[in-house]
């Protein structure tokens, strides 16, 4: 949060668009702070459905989490 109490998040495609052929659908998008968005983009962060803060009306598909962990995440590549 900013000092004035406003929150800022960025939409992150868990399975990226473009060469990864991710879909631009709600089940493939996480709301992340800028730091964690970059960490996901660079493969520095493994994702877990159990550890994500959930909102009832927004469900992330496990297939996209699995894709991220198998194809984007680089184990031990970046300390975080």
C-alpha positions as CSV (number, residue, x, y, z in Angstrom):
1,X,0.0,0.0,0.0
2,X,1.0,3.6,-0.6
3,X,1.2,6.0,2.3
4,X,-2.2,7.4,1.4
5,X,-3.7,3.9,1.8
6,X,-4.2,3.1,-1.9
7,X,-3.3,-0.4,-3.0
8,X,-1.5,-1.1,-6.3
9,X,-1.5,-4.4,-8.1
10,X,-0.5,-5.6,-11.5
11,X,-2.2,-8.4,-13.5
12,X,0.2,-11.2,-14.2
13,X,-0.6,-13.9,-16.8
14,X,0.6,-17.1,-15.1
15,X,1.0,-18.9,-18.4
16,X,2.4,-16.0,-20.5
17,X,0.8,-14.9,-23.7
18,X,2.8,-15.0,-27.0
19,X,5.3,-17.8,-27.4
20,X,4.0,-19.7,-24.4
21,X,0.5,-19.6,-25.9
22,X,-1.2,-18.6,-22.6
23,X,-4.8,-17.5,-22.7
24,X,-6.0,-14.0,-21.7
25,X,-8.7,-15.3,-19.3
26,X,-9.4,-14.7,-15.7
27,X,-8.3,-18.1,-14.6
28,X,-4.8,-17.3,-15.9
29,X,-4.3,-14.0,-14.2
30,X,-2.9,-13.3,-10.7
31,X,-3.0,-9.8,-9.1
32,X,0.5,-9.2,-7.8
33,X,2.6,-6.3,-6.4
34,X,5.2,-5.1,-8.9
35,X,8.0,-7.0,-7.0
36,X,6.2,-10.3,-7.2
37,X,5.1,-9.7,-10.7
38,X,8.8,-9.3,-11.8
39,X,9.8,-12.3,-9.7
40,X,7.2,-14.4,-11.6
41,X,8.2,-13.0,-15.0
42,X,11.9,-13.9,-14.4
43,X,11.1,-17.3,-13.0
44,X,12.4,-16.5,-9.5
45,X,9.2,-17.6,-7.7
46,X,7.5,-20.9,-7.6
47,X,3.7,-20.7,-7.3
48,X,1.4,-22.7,-5.0
49,X,-2.4,-22.7,-5.1
50,X,-2.4,-23.4,-1.4
51,X,-0.4,-20.3,-0.6
52,X,-2.3,-17.8,-2.8
53,X,-4.7,-15.5,-1.2
54,X,-8.0,-16.3,-2.8
55,X,-11.1,-14.2,-3.6
56,X,-14.3,-16.3,-3.9
57,X,-15.2,-14.9,-7.3
58,X,-11.7,-15.4,-8.9
59,X,-10.4,-18.9,-9.3
60,X,-6.9,-19.6,-10.8
61,X,-6.8,-22.8,-12.9
62,X,-4.2,-25.3,-11.6
63,X,-3.1,-26.1,-15.2
64,X,-1.6,-22.5,-15.4
65,X,0.1,-22.8,-12.0
66,X,1.6,-26.2,-13.1
67,X,2.8,-24.7,-16.4
68,X,4.5,-21.8,-14.6
69,X,6.3,-24.2,-12.2
70,X,7.4,-26.5,-15.0
71,X,8.3,-24.0,-17.7
72,X,8.9,-20.6,-16.2
73,X,10.2,-21.2,-12.7
74,X,14.0,-21.6,-12.6
75,X,14.9,-23.5,-9.4
76,X,17.8,-21.9,-7.6
77,X,18.4,-19.4,-10.5
78,X,17.5,-16.4,-8.4
79,X,17.6,-16.0,-4.6
80,X,14.3,-14.5,-3.3
